[in-house]
């Protein structure tokens, strides 16, 4: 899990952000199920031949903090400069598989440890100079692997802590030698390639980290992307123009992107972005569920609202199984019981939660895979736990609990089944969910003390002193499960229910470890996907996290834009979008 998944604190491989959700909304009784909202189906994406012309108008959520793609650590920066650069590969958001970018093709040896990339011969930098193997070698050896340059990319460009050996074969061929077969390798080498002729001096003079700052004139930014930055006014707008050297063409031989100019207004307030969209000053807008009543009441709508489906982010309740945690040992024993966790899962009214907390715009989940990961998602493969309080109560009785005269359940030692459930304050969805869970669990004899606490306090309890019993929390996923190993491996420091295990505490965790380790070096994609599916089925059976929902993402787009194929991972063939006024 780019996920939510995709660093928590300093871990780049998976971002856990305590599920700062896509939408912060309040409960609503309005029904948005039959409103003409278009459900996106990536399997039906079909690009048509477009025409050149027009200006695309969009909004950026904030100012960039740097124009340097290596130093950019926040989406406000990457949103501004992302279109300026390319990697050797890129991800096809329709198939979720790597495809050629600066490299037109590649090959590997039988061992899976030696890869050769063949660069396109018609690629030029913005200043007209050719892109060569020297640029690739420079980018990796002098920048990404430079110990004096802090780079988040460095963490995913190693195998078991060892870096790749990158060398030039000829002007258009680069060889990578990796320590061992590494299945996510083709995704990993999608990092931006940078110009040696423009940046070598800064690297040698140890000034790279301050190079291409926000004060750099846009004309000095040298990339290979479909667009180059022409003008940037802090707090106001970014103006892009099409790269005249960009190599891609459509089936008729026309150059893409079709749209020659993009003007991006910098608007931090989402309410203001909504106003700008309704006043036709921007062409598309990320819709919050609270925006829907206003958008759907618009007469003669000249825009389409797309439901992109479930995001890769997951929301769940997790119980503390760490034997070293400073909580009562009898509670840890409860939480370690599979039937207990399965009972809680049956007691979660996912549909009710989705309707009340998300205005119906979320997807029920029972394991860590959401529909966003189309390769691994399988409706019939993973176990399900439909809302059933009677079954939940039955499982708790089978687990050894007994009902007391007061209606609450007690364990064999006479301890009342009482749990403190926490989440971070200020998150409306989670606070709603916590209260729903409190009410429903009371119906089966569980007393829940629900608390919304300060974010920093929650993080400290979760990651440092382990002083917690149960928490509503979330993960932001990634395209490839490999980058979520620090959650799913028993030794992982984000293995939330019992982190940093020296050896697997249970047989099922050992099996998940084994499947993940096999998948990391399995180069056959179908076999690799099946290994991951088996692992996530075990996780679904064991319910170490009681998975609840994956929120859905909405996007409103002006009808004048054609070839629009948005997904939760990005737009498919975005260079083929054209304007028809």
C-alpha positions, 0 to 999 in steps of 0.5 A: 500500500502511493495508497492510502499506500503510497510514508508514515513519519519517515517511512517512504514505502507506505504513507499512513496518514491516520486517514485524512480522508478525501472528503470531510463531510457531515451526515446527510439524508439526501440520496445521490444514487440516481442523479446521473453521476457517471460511474467510471469503468476503466475497462471501457476507456477508448481514446479517440482522435482529437484536435489541437487548440484551446486553453485548459483551465484548472486549479492547484490546491497551493503553492509549490515549495520547490521546483526541484522534483528530487527535493519535493516532499509534498503534493503542492510541489509535485502538482505544479512540476509533475508534468515537466518530467519523465522517468524511464517507465510510467504506470498505465492507470488503466492496467496498473502495469508499467509501460514505456516512457523515456525508455521505448523498451527494455529487456532482462536476463534469465536471472532477473537481475540485469536489465537494459533500457533502450532510450527513445532517440527522438527525445530532447530536453526543453532546451533542445539538447538530446536525452542520453544515457549519460543523463540517466546514469547521472540522475541515479549515481550522482543524485538519487544515490548521493549520500549528501542529497536527501531523496525519498526516491532512494528508499525505493531504489534499493533492494535489501538496502543495496543500491542498483548498479547503473552504467552506460552501454552506449548513448541510448542504452543503460544497464541496471544490475540489481542485487536480486530479482525485484518484481516492483523494479519497473515501477521503481524506475519511474523516477524523474530523469534529470539533465546532466548538462544543466545540473552537474555543476550544482551537484559538484558544488554541493548546491543541488538541494537549493537548485531550482527553488521557487524563485528560479525563473521557469525558463531555467527548469529543464525537463522532458515532459509534455508541458513546460512551465512558462510563468509562475506567480506565487499565490495566483497562477501557473501558466504552462505551454506545450513542449515543442520537442515532446515525442508522442503522437496519435494514430494519425501522426498528430502531436500530443498533447492536443491542448497547447496551453494550461492555466492553473489558478492557485486556490487553497480554499476548496469552497473558493474552488467550487465557486470558480468551477460554478462560475466556469473559471476552471474546467474540472473540480474534485467534488466533496459529497457536501458539494453535491446538492449544489452541483446537482441543482445546477440548471442546464449543467455543462459538466459531468460528475464522475464517480471514480470509484473507491480509492486505494485508501482503507479505513478500519478498526484495529485491536492491540495484540502486542504482548508488550503493550501496557494494557491489561493482559486479559484484553490482549488475550481477547484481541488475539482471539480470531473469533473475537475479531471476526465477531466485531467484523460482523457487528460493523454496519458498513452500509449504515456507516457509508450512508451516514458518514459518507453520504453513500459515497464509499465502498464496504471492504473486508480486507486491505484490497479495494476496487482501486487495485483492479489486479487484486480485487476480486469480489468473490475471492475474499471472505465477507462479514455482512452486518449480523449482530446475532452471528456476532454474538454467537461467535463471542459466546463460542470464544468463551464469553458469557452474558451477565445479568446486566446484559454485558458479556464477561470472559471466563475470569469474570472481566467485563467485555469493555473496550476503549476505542480512540480516534483522532479528534476533528475527523467527522467521519471517524467520530460518526463511525465511533459512535455507530460502533459504540451503539451497535456493540452495546447491542451484543454486550460490549461496552465501548468507551469512545474517545476522540483525542489529539492527533499527536497524542494518538500517534504517540500511543500508536507508534511509541508507547503502545498504550491503546486498546482499539483505534479507528485509523486508516492507510493510504494505499499504493499500486504495488503491495510491495511498498506496504510490506512494513505493514503486512510483514510481521517484522514491520514497524507498521504491523499495527496490531503487533509491530516489530516481531522478531519472529512471527507470533502466529502461523498465519502471520508466518504464511503472510510473510512467506507469500509476500517474500515470494511475491517480491521476487516473482516476475510473472505478473499473474503468479505474483498477483495470486501470491498477494491475493492469497496473503490478503485472503488470509488477512481477510479471514483473520481480521487483524484489522476490522476493515470498514470502508474505502471512500469514493472519489468524485470529479466534475468535468466540463463537457467541452473536454473530450477524451476524459478518462479519470481514475483514482490513480490519475487520468488515463492518456491525459495528453489526448484530452482535447477541447470542443467548444 
